[in-house]
Amino acid sequence: IETEGDIVRDNLEQIANQEFFDKLQDYLQQDPDRILQCHPEGFPQCSCQELIYRRLLKEVPEKWRDISQELKIPQGTITAFWNRKCKPILQQIPNKLG
């Protein structure tokens, strides 16, 4: 049985998550870490900013396979780049957002 406290807690978590995503979108648009210019060599269309939007900020995250096909980049290249470059950038963002 879900209590009123559970409902309030869930609502607060949703609000906090939405506020974080709003801050994250603003942060990404400002590009303070040059995440738009951070991309695999030869594939400028595959920036960390683009991948973050597609994987984290869309209501329904895109699958790696679909991103790979659309951007015409091998899936292994994208996922390796994500793990090597984009994840470390993402891990630092919450500290910068406060």
Buried (B, 14 or more C-beta within 10 A) or exposed (E): EEEEEEEEEEEEEEEEEEEEEEBBBEBBEEBEBEBBEBBBEEBEEBBBBBBBBBBBEEEEEBEBEEBBEEBEBEBEBBBEBBEEBBEEBBEEBEEEEE
